[in-house]
Amino acid sequence: MSDEERYAWVRLTLEPGIGPVTARHLLVAFGLPQDIFGASVAALMKVVPEKQALQLAAPVDPGIHTLIERTFDWLARENHHIVTLADDLYPARLLDTADPPPLLYVDGDPQALSRPVLAMVGARSATAGGTDNAFAFARHLADAGWTIVSGLAQGIDAAAHEGALASGATPATIAVMGTGINRVYPAANKGLAMRIREQGALVSELPLDTAAVVHQFPRRNRIVAGLSLGVLVVEAAQRSGSLITARLAGENGREVFAIPGSIHSPLSRGCHALIRQGAKLVETADDILEELARSGSVPGSQGIANRESGPASQSGARRAAKSRAPLTFEPSPPSVSSVSRSPAQSGALYSTPAGAEGGANAAQQALLEKMGFDPVSMDLLLIRLDTTVGALAGLLTELEMAGKIVRLPDGRYLQRVNHLQ
């Protein structure tokens, strides 16, 4: 790609009021971005309103020019790339969605975007059991040849990235960012982001220096869903961004999976709602692999090859941007098999007995938070709390006597709840 064309692509994404849909319509009409900016106002007005036509026909705004120059400086560094709709590296799966970004910033390996990809998403305020499951599932799936994509958020996202990285696979994981590619949010995940770029890729559609703003994250989720052949929701409340990702995946014909949890946990309700709506209930990573194998979606299989060579990868934006032809867009942690069953599956439904005392002290409250809502063993609690056997046994006894936890027949402990909500 020439510097002139690269400049025009970046400018197209920086012009105010020109989103992915409008950019697509302009590419349909004119072929390449530099041809858009070279067109007359009259020609542009056939596609966009007069105000935007005048804007596109005018010389580039000095502020936009400065940001493009900074983008070129960023691109001059090692492993920094932009991937446009005209590039062979633009992922066919994303191109086959309703509003593919005209341009992606990539820090790392751009070829990771076209690998067999599975999305893993879930709650930011995840339980310890949820993050353990996310880590274990991601590691097992990465070992099986899948690249894991998530959103670099705290909680389930971070655990999924970590699990994939722990597999040692390359590329192991992709982080789709809701900020500019040179800004890591949350800042606590900066170290994780640097490891992802070495063992996969960081990806953003947003200009350099774009700060974290709430409305950008649902748009990020459409890229997470669009890159993947399936989405696994690990934990989610009834209203969460993870459910948006799952909905987008389903609308794009991708597989949707959900891990069930305790009926008492608010973070299980989103997963249970998805299962009621038709998502596939999974208890182990092998459940996902078996389902994907039935659909022909296995790394290296002919099924994936056929998907990747479908109409979207042979036509659409890429073909039009190259040929200027008319454009059509066609729509180690716990073992992987250790996902706990809900209390009802364990044989009983527990609630706090009448008269049980409330008000746990700080140590007891810390233990309850580490327990989460799934049955958990004493050995795992020792790891989570970094305490001694004697101290933990004392706390467990106190909580059991207070009616806040119950010891199950298999020796694990389960947190009770005050009432069913």
ROLUMVEX-774913 format. One record per residue: residue in one letter; x, y, z of N, C-alpha, C in turn. Coordinates in steps of 0.1 Angstrom, whole numbers. Each point is the difference from the previous one (the first is absolute). Layout:
// residues N
A, X, Y, Z, X, Y, Z, X, Y, Z
...
***
This chain:
// residues 421
M, 8, -12, 0, -8, 12, 0, 9, 12, 0
S, -3, 10, -9, 8, 12, -1, -4, 9, 12
D, 9, 10, 3, -2, 9, 11, -13, 8, -3
E, -2, 3, -13, -12, 8, -3, -13, -7, 3
E, 0, -13, -3, -12, -8, 3, -1, -2, 15
R, 11, -3, 7, -1, -2, 14, -5, 13, 7
Y, 5, 11, -5, -4, 13, 6, -16, 2, -2
A, -5, -4, -12, -14, 2, -3, -8, -9, 9
W, 4, -13, 2, -7, -9, 8, -1, 5, 15
V, 11, 5, 5, -1, 5, 14, -8, 13, 0
R, 1, 9, -9, -9, 12, -1, -14, -4, 0
L, -4, -10, -8, -14, -4, -1, -6, -4, 14
T, 8, -6, 8, -5, -4, 13, 1, 11, 11
L, 6, 11, -4, 1, 12, 10, -9, 11, -3
E, -6, 0, -12, -9, 11, -4, -13, 0, 9
P, -3, 10, 7, -12, 1, 8, -13, -4, -7
G, -8, -8, 6, -13, -4, -6, 1, -11, -10
I, 12, -5, -3, 1, -11, -10, 3, -13, 7
G, -10, -7, 4, 1, -13, 6, 2, -11, -9
P, 0, -13, 5, 3, -11, -9, -11, -2, -11
V, -13, 3, 3, -10, -2, -10, 1, 10, -11
T, 2, 13, 3, 2, 11, -10, 13, -3, -8
A, 10, -4, 7, 13, -3, -7, -2, -11, -10
R, -8, -10, 3, -3, -11, -9, -7, 5, -12
H, -10, 9, 2, -8, 5, -11, 9, 8, -10
L, 9, 8, 6, 10, 8, -8, 9, -9, -8
L, 5, -11, 6, 8, -10, -7, -7, -7, -11
V, -13, -2, 2, -8, -6, -10, 0, 9, -13
A, -2, 13, 3, -1, 9, -11, 13, 4, -7
F, 11, 1, 8, 12, 5, -5, 12, -10, -1
G, 0, -11, 7, 10, -10, -1, 11, 1, 11
L, 8, 10, 0, 11, 2, 9, -1, 13, 7
P, 5, 1, 13, -2, 12, 7, 6, 13, -7
Q, 11, -1, -6, 6, 11, -7, -9, 5, -11
D, -8, -9, -6, -10, 4, -10, -12, 8, 6
I, -3, -4, 13, -11, 7, 7, 5, 15, 2
F, 12, 2, 5, 4, 13, 2, 4, 8, -12
G, 1, -6, -11, 2, 6, -13, -13, 3, -8
A, -11, -4, 5, -13, 1, -7, -5, 14, 2
S, -9, 4, -9, -7, 13, 1, -11, 0, 10
V, -3, 12, 5, -11, 1, 9, -13, -6, -6
A, -3, 3, -12, -12, -5, -7, 0, -15, 0
A, 11, -7, -2, 1, -14, 0, -2, -6, 14
L, 7, 7, 9, -1, -5, 14, -15, 2, 6
M, -7, 10, -5, -14, 2, 5, -9, -11, -5
K, 4, -8, -9, -9, -11, -4, 1, -11, 11
V, 9, 1, 9, 2, -10, 10, -2, 5, 14
V, 4, 12, 3, 0, 6, 13, -7, 14, -1
P, -5, 5, 12, -5, 13, 0, 10, 11, -4
E, -6, 12, -4, 9, 11, -5, 11, 3, 10
K, -3, 1, 13, 10, 4, 10, 12, -10, 0
Q, -3, -12, -1, 11, -10, 0, 7, 0, -13
A, -7, 2, -11, 6, 1, -13, 10, 12, -1
L, -4, 11, 5, 9, 12, 1, 13, -4, 9
Q, -3, -6, 11, 11, -4, 9, 10, -10, -7
L, -5, -10, -7, 9, -9, -7, 7, 6, -12
A, -6, 9, -6, 7, 6, -12, 10, 11, 4
A, -1, 5, 12, 9, 10, 5, 14, -5, 3
P, 10, 8, 1, 13, -4, 5, -1, -6, 14
V, 9, -9, 3, 0, -7, 13, 1, 10, 11
D, -8, -2, 10, 1, 9, 12, 14, -2, 7
P, 6, 11, 4, 14, 0, 6, 1, -10, 12
G, -11, 0, 8, 1, -9, 12, 0, -15, -5
I, -8, -3, -10, 0, -14, -5, 13, -3, -7
H, 6, 10, -7, 13, -3, -6, 11, -3, 11
T, -1, 7, 11, 10, -2, 10, -2, -14, 6
L, -12, -5, 2, -2, -13, 5, 4, -11, -10
I, -2, 3, -13, 5, -10, -10, 15, -1, 1
E, 7, 11, 1, 14, 0, 1, 5, -8, 12
R, -7, 2, 11, 3, -8, 12, -3, -15, -2
T, -10, -3, -8, -3, -14, -3, 11, -6, -8
F, 5, 8, -10, 11, -5, -8, 13, -3, 9
D, 2, 9, 10, 11, -2, 9, -2, -13, 7
W, -12, -3, 5, -4, -12, 7, 3, -12, -9
L, -4, 1, -13, 1, -11, -9, 15, -3, -3
A, 9, 9, 2, 14, -2, -3, 6, -9, 10
R, -6, -3, 11, 5, -8, 11, -3, -15, -3
E, 9, -9, 6, -1, -14, -3, -14, -6, 4
N, -5, -8, -8, -13, -8, 2, -12, 9, 1
H, 1, 13, -5, -12, 8, -1, -5, 0, -14
H, -13, -2, -1, -7, -1, -13, -13, 7, 0
I, -5, 3, -13, -14, 3, -2, -4, -10, -10
V, -12, -6, 2, -6, -9, -10, -13, 6, -4
T, -1, 2, -13, -12, 6, -6, -9, -10, -7
L, -12, 5, -4, -9, -9, -7, 6, -5, -14
A, 10, 7, -5, 6, -4, -12, 11, -10, 1
D, 4, -3, 13, 11, -9, 3, -4, -15, 0
D, 9, -8, -6, -3, -15, 1, 0, -4, 15
L, 7, 7, 9, 0, -4, 14, -12, 4, 7
Y, -9, 7, -6, -13, 4, 7, -8, -13, 2
P, -4, -3, 13, -6, -13, 2, -14, -1, -7
A, -1, -11, -7, -13, -3, -7, -12, 0, 9
R, 2, -6, 12, -12, -1, 9, -5, 14, 4
L, 9, 9, 2, -4, 14, 4, -7, 7, -12
L, 6, -3, -12, -6, 6, -12, -14, -4, -3
D, -3, -12, 6, -14, -6, -2, -10, 5, 10
T, 3, 11, 7, -9, 5, 10, -7, 13, -5
A, -9, 5, 7, -8, 11, -5, 8, 13, -2
D, 9, 3, 9, 7, 13, -1, 15, -2, 4
P, 8, -7, -9, 14, -2, 3, 8, 13, 0
P, 9, 2, 9, 8, 12, 1, 8, 2, -13
P, 0, 12, -6, 9, 2, -12, 14, -3, 2
L, 5, 2, 13, 14, -1, 3, 2, -5, 14
L, 10, -9, 2, 3, -5, 13, 15, 3, 3
Y, 2, 5, 11, 14, 2, 5, 4, -13, 7
V, 12, -5, -3, 4, -13, 5, 14, 2, 6
D, 2, -4, 12, 13, 0, 7, 3, -15, 3
G, 9, -6, -8, 3, -14, 1, -1, -7, -13
D, -6, -12, -1, -1, -8, -12, -13, 2, -7
P, -1, 7, -11, -13, 2, -7, -6, -13, -5
Q, 8, -10, -3, -5, -13, -5, -8, -7, 11
A, 2, 4, 13, -8, -7, 10, -15, 3, -2
L, -4, 11, -7, -14, 3, -1, -7, -10, -9
S, 7, -7, -9, -6, -9, -9, 1, -15, 4
R, 5, -2, 12, 1, -14, 5, -13, -4, 5
P, -2, -13, 3, -12, -5, 7, -1, 6, 14
V, -10, 9, 2, -1, 8, 12, -13, -3, 7
L, 2, -1, 13, -12, -1, 10, 0, 11, 9
A, -11, 6, 3, -1, 11, 9, -4, -5, 14
M, 6, 6, 10, -4, -3, 14, -3, 13, 7
V, -12, 1, 6, -3, 13, 6, -7, -3, 13
G, -2, 10, 8, -6, -1, 13, 1, 12, 9
A, -4, -2, 12, -1, 11, 10, 14, 6, 3
R, 0, 13, 2, 12, 6, 6, 2, -3, 14
S, -11, 1, 8, 1, -4, 14, -3, -15, 2
A, 9, -8, -6, -3, -14, 0, 4, -7, 13
T, -6, -11, 3, 3, -8, 11, 13, -7, -2
A, 6, -5, 11, 12, -8, -1, -2, -12, -9
G, -11, -7, 2, -3, -12, -8, -2, 4, -14
G, -5, 11, -3, -2, 5, -14, 13, 2, -7
T, 9, 7, 7, 13, 2, -6, 8, -13, -2
D, -1, -9, 10, 7, -13, -1, -6, -7, -13
N, -13, 0, -2, -6, -7, -11, 5, 7, -13
A, 0, 13, -1, 4, 7, -12, 15, -3, -3
F, 8, 0, 10, 14, -4, -3, 2, -14, -5
A, -7, -9, 7, 1, -14, -4, -5, -3, -14
F, -12, 5, -3, -6, -2, -13, 9, 6, -11
A, 5, 13, 2, 8, 6, -10, 13, -8, -3
R, 6, -4, 11, 12, -8, -2, -2, -13, -8
H, -11, -7, 4, -3, -12, -7, -3, 2, -15
L, -8, 11, -3, -4, 3, -14, 12, 5, -8
A, 9, 8, 7, 12, 4, -7, 9, -12, -4
D, 1, -9, 10, 8, -13, -3, -6, -7, -11
A, -13, 1, -2, -7, -8, -11, 1, 8, -14
G, 7, 11, 0, 2, 7, -13, -8, 13, -2
W, -8, 4, 10, -9, 11, -1, 7, 13, 5
T, -1, 11, -7, 4, 13, 6, -11, 6, 7
I, 2, 5, 12, -10, 5, 9, -1, 15, -1
V, -12, 5, -3, -1, 15, -1, -9, 4, 11
S, 4, 12, 6, -8, 6, 11, 2, 15, 0
G, -5, 7, 10, 0, 14, 0, 10, 7, 10
L, 9, -7, 6, 11, 5, 8, -6, 7, 13
A, -13, -3, 3, -5, 6, 13, 5, -9, 11
Q, -3, 5, 13, 3, -7, 11, -10, -12, 2
G, 3, -9, 8, -9, -11, 3, 2, -11, -11
I, -11, -4, -6, 0, -12, -9, 9, 3, -12
D, -1, 12, -6, 9, 3, -12, 14, -3, 3
A, 5, 6, 11, 14, -1, 4, 4, -15, 2
A, -9, -7, 7, 3, -14, 3, 1, -8, -13
A, -9, 3, -9, 0, -7, -13, 13, 2, -8
H, 5, 13, 0, 12, 3, -6, 12, -7, 7
E, 0, 0, 13, 10, -7, 8, 1, -15, -3
G, -12, -6, 0, 0, -14, -3, 5, -4, -14
A, -3, 8, -10, 5, -2, -13, 15, 2, -1
L, 5, 10, 7, 14, 2, 0, 8, -11, 7
A, -6, -6, 10, 6, -10, 8, 1, -13, -9
S, -7, -1, -10, 1, -12, -9, 13, 0, -7
G, 6, 11, -2, 12, 1, -8, -2, 1, -15
A, -13, -1, -4, -3, 1, -15, 3, 14, -5
T, 3, 0, -14, 2, 13, -7, -7, -1, -13
P, -9, 9, -4, -5, 10, 9, -10, -6, 10
A, 0, 4, 12, -8, -5, 11, -13, 8, 2
T, 1, 13, -1, -11, 8, 4, 0, 14, -7
I, -12, 5, -2, -2, 13, -6, -8, 9, 10
A, 4, 12, 3, -7, 9, 8, -6, 11, -8
V, -13, 2, -1, -6, 10, -7, -3, 12, 10
M, 5, 11, -3, 1, 11, 10, -12, 10, -3
G, -5, 6, 10, -10, 11, -1, 6, 14, 1
T, 14, 0, -2, 7, 13, 0, 9, 0, -12
G, 8, 11, -2, 10, 0, -10, 10, -11, 3
I, 7, -5, -11, 9, -11, 2, 12, 3, 9
N, 3, 13, 2, 11, 3, 9, -4, 4, 14
R, -13, -3, 3, -5, 3, 14, -6, -13, 5
V, 6, -5, 11, -5, -12, 6, -10, 3, 11
Y, -12, -6, -1, -10, 2, 11, -6, -13, 3
P, -1, -4, 13, 5, 8, 12, 15, 0, 0
A, 6, 10, 7, 15, 1, 1, 6, -12, 7
A, -8, -6, 9, 5, -12, 7, 4, -11, -10
N, -6, 0, -12, 3, -11, -9, 11, 3, -10
K, 8, 11, 3, 10, 3, -10, 10, -11, -2
G, 5, -6, 11, 9, -11, -1, -6, -12, -8
L, -12, -3, 2, -7, -10, -8, -1, 3, -14
A, -3, 13, -3, 0, 4, -14, 13, -1, -7
M, 11, 3, 7, 13, -2, -6, 3, -14, -4
R, -4, -9, 9, 2, -15, -3, -9, -5, -11
I, -12, 6, -1, -9, -4, -11, 6, 4, -14
R, 6, 12, 0, 5, 5, -13, 12, -9, -5
E, 7, -7, 10, 11, -9, -3, -5, -14, -4
Q, -12, -3, 4, -5, -14, -2, -13, 0, -7
G, -3, 11, -7, -13, 2, -7, -1, 14, -6
A, -10, 7, 4, -2, 13, -6, -10, 8, 9
L, 4, 13, 1, -10, 11, 5, -6, 6, -13
V, -13, 3, 1, -8, 4, -11, -9, 12, 4
S, -1, 10, -8, -10, 11, 2, -4, 6, -13
E, -12, 5, -1, -5, 7, -11, 1, 15, 2
L, 4, 4, 13, -1, 14, 4, 14, 7, -3
P, -1, 13, -3, 13, 7, -2, 9, 0, 12
L, 13, 3, -2, 9, 1, 10, -4, 10, 11
D, 3, -3, 12, -3, 9, 12, -14, 0, 4
T, -9, -7, -7, -14, 0, 4, -2, -6, 15
A, -5, 8, 8, -2, -4, 14, -12, -9, 2
A, -1, -7, 11, -11, -9, 3, -13, 8, 3
V, -10, -2, -8, -13, 6, 1, -10, -11, -1
V, -11, 0, 8, -9, -11, 2, -6, -5, -13
H, -4, 9, -9, -7, -4, -12, 9, -8, -10
Q, 13, 1, 2, 9, -7, -9, 1, -15, 2
F, -4, -4, 12, 2, -14, 3, -10, -10, -6
P, -13, 4, -1, -9, -8, -8, 5, -1, -15
R, 6, 10, -5, 5, -1, -14, 12, -9, -1
R, 8, 0, 11, 11, -9, 0, -5, -14, 0
N, -11, -3, 8, -6, -13, 1, -4, -6, -14
R, -4, 9, -9, -4, -5, -13, 12, -6, -8
I, 12, 6, 3, 12, -6, -6, 4, -13, 6
V, -1, -1, 13, 3, -12, 7, -9, -12, -6
A, -13, 3, -1, -9, -10, -5, 3, -2, -15
G, 3, 10, -8, 2, -1, -14, 12, -9, -4
L, 11, 1, 9, 12, -7, -3, -2, -15, 3
S, -10, -4, 8, 0, -14, 5, -9, -9, -8
L, 2, -13, 2, -9, -10, -5, -10, -4, 11
G, 3, 4, 12, -9, -3, 11, 3, 8, 12
V, -9, 2, 9, 2, 9, 12, -4, -9, 12
L, 9, 0, 10, -3, -6, 13, -2, 10, 10
V, -12, 0, 7, -2, 10, 11, 2, -8, 13
V, 9, 5, 8, 4, -8, 12, -8, 5, 12
E, -1, 12, 3, -9, 6, 10, -6, 13, -5
A, -12, 3, 3, -6, 12, -5, -13, 3, 8
A, -2, 12, 4, -12, 5, 6, -11, 0, -11
Q, -12, 3, 4, -11, 0, -9, 1, 11, -10
R, 6, 11, 4, 3, 11, -9, 14, 3, -1
S, 7, -4, -10, 14, 2, -1, 5, 0, -14
G, 12, 6, -2, 6, 0, -14, 3, -13, -5
S, 2, -10, 8, 2, -14, -5, -12, -5, -7
L, -12, 3, 4, -12, -4, -7, -1, 7, -13
I, 4, 12, -1, 1, 7, -13, 9, -7, -10
T, 11, -4, 5, 9, -8, -9, -6, -13, -4
A, -6, -7, 9, -7, -13, -3, -11, 3, -11
R, -8, 10, 2, -11, 3, -9, 6, 3, -14
L, 10, 8, -1, 6, 3, -13, 6, -12, -6
A, 6, -9, 7, 5, -13, -5, -11, -8, -6
G, -11, -1, 8, -12, -8, -5, -6, 6, -13
E, 0, 14, -1, -5, 6, -12, 8, -2, -12
N, 13, -2, 2, 10, -3, -10, 1, -15, -3
G, -8, -8, 6, 0, -15, -3, 11, -7, 7
R, 6, 6, 11, 11, -7, 7, -6, -8, 11
E, 7, -10, 5, -4, -8, 11, 1, 8, 13
V, -10, -2, 9, 0, 6, 13, 0, -10, 11
F, 9, 0, 9, 2, -9, 11, -1, 7, 13
A, -5, -6, 11, -1, 6, 13, 3, -11, 11
I, 7, 4, 10, 3, -8, 11, -11, 2, 11
P, -7, -10, 5, -10, 2, 10, 7, 2, 14
G, -7, 6, 9, 6, 2, 13, -11, -2, 11
S, 3, 5, 12, -9, -1, 11, -13, 9, -3
I, -11, -6, 4, -12, 8, -2, -1, 12, 10
H, 9, 0, 10, 0, 11, 9, 9, 12, -4
S, 9, -3, -10, 10, 10, -4, -6, 10, -11
P, 0, 13, 3, -5, 10, -10, 8, -2, -13
L, 13, -4, 0, 8, -1, -11, -3, -13, -8
S, -9, -8, 4, -4, -12, -8, -13, 3, -8
R, -7, 10, 4, -13, 3, -6, 1, 3, -15
G, 10, 7, -4, 2, 3, -14, 2, -13, -8
C, 9, -9, 5, 3, -12, -7, -13, -9, 0
H, -7, 0, 10, -13, -9, 1, -10, 6, -10
A, -1, 13, -1, -9, 6, -10, 4, -4, -14
L, 13, 1, -3, 5, -5, -14, -3, -14, -2
I, 1, -9, 10, -3, -14, -2, -15, -2, -3
R, -8, 7, 7, -15, 0, -3, -3, 4, -14
Q, 8, 10, -5, -2, 5, -14, 6, -8, -11
G, 7, -11, 4, 6, -9, -10, 15, -1, 0
A, 7, 7, 8, 14, -2, 1, 3, -14, 5
K, 12, -5, -4, 3, -14, 4, 7, 0, 14
L, -6, -8, 9, 6, -1, 13, 12, -9, -1
V, 11, 5, 6, 13, -7, 0, 5, -1, 14
E, 6, -12, 3, 6, -2, 13, 15, -2, -1
T, 5, -4, -11, 14, -1, -3, 3, 6, -13
A, 13, 3, -2, 5, 5, -13, -2, -10, -11
D, 0, -13, 3, -2, -10, -10, -15, 0, -5
D, -9, 5, 8, -14, 2, -5, 0, 10, -12
I, 8, 10, 1, 1, 10, -11, 7, -6, -12
L, 11, -7, 2, 7, -6, -11, -8, -10, -7
E, -8, -7, 7, -9, -10, -7, -10, 6, -8
E, -6, 11, 5, -11, 7, -7, 6, 7, -13
L, 12, 6, 2, 6, 6, -12, 4, -10, -10
A, 5, -12, 4, 3, -11, -9, -12, -4, -8
R, -11, -1, 7, -13, -4, -7, -3, 10, -11
S, 3, 13, 2, -3, 10, -10, 11, 2, -10
G, 11, -8, 1, 11, 1, -9, 10, 11, 3
S, -2, 6, 12, 9, 11, 4, 11, -5, 9
V, 10, -6, -6, 11, -5, 8, 13, 5, -7
P, 9, 6, 8, 13, 5, -6, 6, -10, -10
G, 2, 5, -12, 7, -9, -10, -10, -8, -8
S, -13, 1, 4, -10, -9, -7, -5, 7, -13
Q, -6, -8, -9, -5, 5, -12, -12, 9, 3
G, -7, -2, 11, -11, 8, 4, 4, 15, 1
I, 11, 2, 8, 4, 14, 2, 5, 6, -14
A, 7, -8, -7, 5, 4, -13, -11, 5, -9
N, -11, -8, 0, -11, 4, -8, -6, 13, 5
R, -1, 2, 13, -6, 13, 5, 9, 11, -4
E, 13, -1, 1, 9, 11, -3, 1, 3, -15
S, -5, -9, -8, 1, 3, -15, -13, 3, -5
G, -10, 4, 8, -13, 2, -4, -2, 13, -8
P, -12, 4, -3, -2, 12, -9, 6, 13, 6
A, 0, 1, 14, 4, 13, 6, 15, 2, -2
S, 8, -11, 0, 14, 2, -2, 4, 2, -14
Q, -8, -4, -10, 3, 1, -14, -6, 13, -6
S, -10, 6, 7, -6, 12, -6, -1, 11, 10
G, -11, 7, 0, -2, 10, 11, 10, 11, -1
A, 4, 6, 12, 8, 12, 0, 14, -2, -5
R, 6, -12, 2, 13, -2, -4, 1, 0, -15
R, -9, -7, -7, 1, 0, -15, -3, 14, -5
A, -10, 7, 5, -3, 13, -5, 11, 10, 2
A, 6, -1, 12, 11, 10, 3, 12, -2, -9
K, 2, -12, -5, 11, -3, -9, -4, 3, -14
S, -12, -3, -4, -3, 1, -14, -9, 12, -4
R, -5, 7, 11, -9, 11, -2, -13, -4, -6
A, -3, -13, 1, -13, -5, -5, -11, 3, 10
P, -12, -1, -4, -11, 3, 10, 1, -10, 11
L, -4, 5, 12, 3, -8, 12, -13, -5, 6
T, -1, -13, 4, -11, -5, 7, 5, -6, 13
F, -7, 2, 11, 4, -5, 13, -10, -11, 4
E, 5, -12, 2, -9, -11, 4, 0, -1, 15
P, -15, 0, 1, -1, -1, 14, 11, -10, 6
S, 223, -141, 321, -10, -1, -8, -12, 0, 8
P, -10, 9, -8, -14, 2, 4, -7, -13, 0
P, -13, 0, 4, -8, -12, 0, 0, -6, -14
S, -2, -13, -1, -1, -7, -13, -11, 6, -8
V, 1, -2, -13, -11, 6, -9, -13, -7, 2
S, 0, -12, 5, -13, -7, 2, -6, 3, 14
S, 5, 10, 7, -4, 1, 14, -10, 11, 3
V, -8, 4, -11, -10, 9, 2, -10, -5, 10
S, -3, 8, 11, -9, -6, 10, -15, 1, -4
R, -7, -9, 5, -15, 0, -2, -6, 9, 10
S, -12, 4, -2, -7, 9, 9, -5, -8, 12
P, -3, 7, 11, -5, -7, 12, -11, -10, -3
A, -9, 4, -9, -12, -9, -2, 6, -13, -6
Q, 10, 1, -8, 6, -13, -6, 7, -8, 10
S, 5, 7, 11, 7, -7, 11, -9, -7, 9
G, -14, 1, -2, -9, -8, 8, -9, 8, 9
A, 2, 13, 2, -8, 7, 9, 0, 15, -3
L, -9, 7, 5, -1, 15, -2, 2, 6, 14
Y, 10, 7, 2, 4, 5, 13, -5, 14, 2
S, -5, 3, 12, -3, 14, 4, 4, 1, 15
T, 2, 12, 4, 4, 3, 14, -12, -4, 9
P, 3, -9, 10, -10, -3, 10, -5, 11, 8
A, -12, 0, 4, -6, 11, 8, 8, 1, 13
G, 3, 13, 3, 7, 2, 13, 15, 0, -2
A, 5, -3, -11, 15, 0, -2, 5, 14, 1
E, 11, 2, 7, 5, 13, 3, 7, 6, -13
G, -1, 13, -2, 6, 7, -12, 12, 7, 5
G, 6, 8, -10, 11, 9, 3, 13, -7, 1
A, 6, -4, -11, 13, -7, 1, 11, 11, 2
N, 10, -4, 8, 11, 9, 2, 9, 1, -13
A, 10, 8, 0, 8, 3, -12, 6, -13, -6
A, 6, -8, 9, 6, -13, -5, -10, -9, -6
Q, -12, -1, 7, -10, -9, -5, -5, 6, -14
Q, -2, 13, -1, -5, 6, -12, 10, -3, -12
A, 13, 1, 3, 10, -2, -10, -1, -15, -5
L, -2, -9, 10, -2, -14, -4, -12, -2, -9
L, -11, 6, 4, -12, -1, -8, 1, 5, -14
E, 8, 11, -1, 2, 6, -14, 9, -10, -8
K, 9, -6, 6, 9, -10, -7, -7, -13, -4
M, -10, -3, 8, -8, -12, -3, -8, 1, -12
G, -6, 12, -2, -10, 2, -11, -12, -8, 3
F, -7, -5, -11, -13, -6, 2, 0, -15, -4
D, 12, -5, -4, 1, -14, -4, 7, -8, 11
P, -3, -13, 1, 7, -8, 9, 15, 1, -1
V, 8, 0, 11, 14, 2, -1, 7, -8, 10
S, 11, -5, -3, 8, -9, 9, 8, 9, 10
M, 4, -6, 11, 9, 7, 10, 13, 2, -6
D, 5, -9, -8, 14, 2, -7, 0, 13, -9
L, -11, 1, -7, -1, 12, -9, -1, 13, 8
L, -8, -1, 11, -1, 12, 8, 13, 4, 7
L, 8, -10, 3, 14, 3, 5, 8, 8, -10
I, -1, -4, -12, 7, 7, -11, -5, 14, -2
R, -13, 2, 0, -6, 13, -3, 2, 10, 12
L, 0, -5, 12, 2, 8, 12, 14, 2, 4
D, 9, -9, -4, 14, 0, 4, 1, 0, 15
T, -6, -10, 7, -1, 0, 14, 4, -14, 5
T, -1, -3, 13, 4, -13, 5, -12, -9, 2
V, 2, -13, 1, -11, -9, 1, -8, 3, 13
G, 8, 3, 11, -7, 2, 13, -9, 12, -1
A, 5, 11, -6, -8, 12, 0, -12, -2, -9
L, 2, -7, -11, -11, -2, -9, -11, -9, 6
A, 5, -10, 7, -10, -10, 6, -8, 8, 11
G, 6, 9, 7, -7, 7, 10, -11, 9, -6
L, 4, 7, -11, -10, 8, -7, -12, -8, -6
L, 4, -11, -5, -11, -9, -6, -9, -5, 11
T, 5, -3, 11, -8, -5, 11, -9, 11, 5
E, 5, 12, 1, -8, 12, 5, -11, 3, -10
L, 3, -1, -13, -11, 3, -10, -10, -11, -1
E, 5, -12, 2, -10, -11, 0, -9, 1, 12
M, 5, 3, 11, -9, 1, 12, -9, 12, -1
A, 4, 10, -7, -9, 12, -2, -10, -2, -11
G, 1, -12, -7, -10, -3, -10, 3, 7, -14
K, 12, 5, -1, 4, 7, -13, 6, -9, -10
I, 5, -11, 3, 5, -10, -9, -5, -14, 4
V, 1, -9, -9, -4, -14, 3, 11, -9, -6
R, 3, -11, 7, 10, -9, -4, -7, -11, -8
L, 3, -2, -13, -6, -10, -8, 5, -14, 3
P, -7, -10, -4, 4, -14, 2, 14, -3, -5
D, 4, 7, -11, 14, -3, -6, 11, 8, 6
G, -3, 7, 11, 10, 7, 8, 2, 15, -5
R, -7, 4, -11, 1, 14, -4, -10, 8, 8
Y, 3, 13, -1, -9, 10, 7, -8, 8, -10
L, -12, 4, 4, -9, 8, -8, -6, 11, 8
Q, 1, 12, -6, -6, 12, 7, -15, 0, -1
R, -6, 2, 12, -15, 1, 0, -4, 14, -3
V, -13, 2, -4, -5, 13, -2, -12, 2, 9
N, -3, 13, 3, -10, 3, 9, -14, -3, -6
H, -2, 2, -13, -13, -2, -6, 2, -2, -15
L, -9, -6, -6, 0, -1, -15, -5, 12, -6
Q, 7, 6, -10, -5, 13, -6, -6, -3, -14
***
